[in-house]
Amino acid sequence: MRIDTRRPQLPHPEIPTSIGTVADALRSERLRCARDVHDIVLQDLTAVLLQLRAASGCADPARLAACLDIARQAAEQGIASARDFVQRLRTGGAEASATADLVPAIRAALAAMPLARGVTLKLDMAAAAVLDTVACEHAAMIVREAVGNAAKHASAGTVVCRLRVRAGRVRVQVRDDGPGFDTHAARPGFGIGGMHERAALIGAALHVDSAPGRGTTISLSLPLATGE
């Protein structure tokens, strides 16, 4: 009988690391998809539902028509957003430039958001705020989510979005006059949680300030693109 005295081969030392890297990448991708579905698709569906509820049993023909028109706009925007989301999943997105201006990105994101009847959105924006492209995309989505939350969930009458550039950083503030909430007692939902995730990905500071009876202010601060 021949005895094999060779040492058994151990698994390749890089395999566990590789598996861990793949698992981390998959988790990051799941979180990204969850954020995009919530921020891009569910926002529009929520707007449709709120307007249909407002229209239900409405006796005023003018208000009924306004609610249905806003619901239609939200549905159309939701379809367009869903198609864009699927396209980006299939293709990985088109080649993007290294930098982008946050000011037009925010304006475009908010222009596509139907506001409920009675909600006024005021924009007070600096002339330009150039960021890295990825940072610009996430920052615009954070602002869109903040405005959407104020307009749809906070019963706000006025929402103010203010953007300033100072000392190499851009600062965005979204403030509403809604009822506010206790930040210590409230459990963060997908919206606020997603905003914090996006902020962490781009090295931004995000702060939520609210209290019952005094509205909510969400502040975002991040560095401008290198060389700006």
N, C-alpha and C positions, 0 to 999 in steps of 0.2 A: 504494500500500500504506500502510495506516495503522499507525503504530507506537504501541503502548500504553506511555506513559511513566509510568504510575502505579506507585507502589512496591508490590511484592507484599506481601500481608497475611501477617504472621507469625502463627504459632499463638498462641492466647490465652495470655497469660503465666500464667494460673491453672491451665491444664490439667495441666501436669506436676505441680504441687503437689496438684491434686485426685486425679490418678492415684496419686500416692505416698500420699496420705491413705487412699484406698480400699484400696490394697495393705496398708498397715499395719493397717487395721481388719480386713481379712480374715485376716491373719496372727494378730492378737490373738484373733479368734473361733476360729480353728483350735486355737490353744493352749488356749483356755478349754474347748473341746469335748474335747480330748485329756485335760486334767486331770480333767474331770468323768467321762469314761468310765473312766479309770484309778481314780480315787478312789471313785466311786460304784458302778460296775458290776463292774469287774475284782476289786475287793476281795472282793465277795460270791462271785463265781465261784471265786476262789482258795480261799476258805473251804470251798466245796463240795468242790473237788478234794482238799484236804488231808484232809477228814473221810472221803471215800470211800477214799482211800489208807490211812488208819488203819483203816478197817473191813475192808479187803481181807484175807482170811485170818485175821480175828480169831476166836479160839475162845471168847472170853468173851461169853456172850449179853448180859449187862448192858452191857459196854463197846461191843459192836456196836450195841445199841439206842441208846446215848448218841451214838455217832458219827453214826448215820443221822439221829437227831433234830436234831443240830446242823446236819448237811448240809441237811436239809429246811428248817430255819429260815433258813439262809443263802440257799437257792434262792428261798424266798418273799420274803425281803428284796430279793434281786437283781431279781426280777420287779417288785416295787413301785418300786424305785429306777429301773429302766429306764423304766417307765411315766411316772414323775415327770419324768425327764430328757427324754423325748420330748415330754411336755406343755409343759415350759418352753421347748423349742426351737420348738414350734409357736406358742405364745402370747406368748413373751417374758417370762413370769412375771407373777404378780399384783402389783398395787400394794402396796408395802411401806411400813411406817412408817419414820421417819427414823432411829430407834435400835432396838436390840435387846439383850437381856441374854445375854451369852456363857455364863453358867453353865447355864441350862436348855438352851441350844443344844448345848452339849457333852454334857450328860446325854442328850439325845434322840439325838444322833449315835452315842453309844457304846451306848445301850440297844438300838439296832437292829443292833449288830454281834455276831454269835454268836462266842463265844470257844471255842478248842479246849479239850478236856478237860485238866485239870491246870493251866490258866492262871488266875491270880487277878488281878482288876483292882481296885485300890483308888483311890477318889476322895477327894481332900482339897481341897475347894473353898471359896472365899470365898462370902459371902452373895449378892453380885451384882457384875456387871462390865458396865456399859452401854457399848456401842460403836455406831458408825455401823453401819447394817444390813449394808452390803456387807462391811465389815471383820469383823463378827460371823460372817457366813456363811463367809468364807474362813478365819478363825481356827478355827472349829469343824471345818472340813474338814482343816486342818493337824493338829489334835489327833487326829482320827479316823484319819488316815493314819499318824501316829506310833504310836498304840496298835495299829493293825492290823499294822504292820510288826513291832512287838515281839512281838505275840501269834502271828503266823503265820510269820515268817521268822527271828526271833532265838532261837527255842527257849527263850524266857523262861518262868519259873515264876510270877513276880510282876511286874506292871506297875503303877506308881504315877503317877497324874495329879494334879498339885498346881497350884492356881490361887490367886494372891494379887493384891491391889490395893494399890498404894503409890505415893504422889507423882504421882498423875494417870496412872499406867500400870497395865496388867494384865500379869502375868507368869504364863505357863503352863509347867510343866515336866513332861515325860513321861520317866520313868526305868524301865529294866528291868534284870533280873538275868541277862540272857542272856550269851553268850560274848563279845560285843563284836566290833569289827573295827578295822582300821587305816584311819583316815579319809584318810590321805595316799595309801594304796595302792588303796583301793576306788574304783571308778568309780561316780559317782552315777547311780542308775537313775531311772526315771520317777517313782518315789515321792518320793525326796529332792529331785529336780529340781523336781517339781511343788510341793512344800512351799516351796522357795525362791522359785518364781515367784509363788505366792499371797502370800507374805510381802512381796515387793517391791511387789505391786499395792496393798497397804494400808499401806505405809510401816512395816512391822514388822521387827524384828530377829530372825533365826532362827539358832540355833547348834546344831551337832551335835557332841557330845563323846563319843568312844568310843575304846576300845583293847582289844586282845585280852585276855580274861580279866577284864574289869571292867565289862561291860555297856555300855549306851548311854543317854545323856541328851540329849533334844532340848528346847531352851529357846526360848520365843517371848515377845517383849515388844512391846507396842504401846500407843499412847495411848488413854485413854478418850475417849468422845464429848465434844465441846465442852460445857462447862457441868456436866459430871459431877464 
